[in-house]
Amino acid sequence: MKELFPAKHVSGFVFSLILTGVALLVYFMDMSFAVGMTILVITAFAQATLQLVVFMHAGESSDKRSIYISVIYGIIIAIATVLGTLLAMIWGYV
């Protein structure tokens, strides 16, 4: 029976709820902008890592290296897109 209970998924879900609760506390508590953003960035990256590993089964395949390279490539493209948008629309470089 122990093999049938998805303990990893349940603990991942509970940890996701805890991270969401921490992010909500940042909203409801009166803290400085820098502290709040630091906590939000840390919880966001922890949440994304948790989702990738636990729920999207990134660590369970035989070809882990290519999955993580694809994720890193996606992050690089996302950062380039955000920086390009900031350069063109806000900072005035065209």
C-alpha positions, 0 to 999 in steps of 0.5 A, a space after each residue: 500500500 505504501 507504494 501506491 501513496 504519492 508521498 513525493 507529490 503530496 509533500 511537493 503540494 504542501 511545500 507549494 502551499 507554504 511558498 504561496 503562503 509566504 508570498 501572501 505574507 509579503 503582500 499583507 505584512 508591512 515591509 520595505 520594497 527591497 525585502 519584499 522583492 527579495 523574498 518574492 524572488 526567492 520563493 518564485 525560484 523555489 516554486 518554479 524548481 519544485 514544479 519542474 522537479 516534482 510535478 513535471 518529473 524532470 529528474 525521473 527521466 534517463 536523459 536528465 542532462 538534455 532536460 536541464 539544458 532545455 530549461 536553462 536555454 528557456 530561461 536565457 531566452 526569457 531573460 533576453 526577451 525581458 531585457 530587449 523589451 526594457 531596452 526598446 520600450 522603457 530605456 528608449 534604445 531602438 
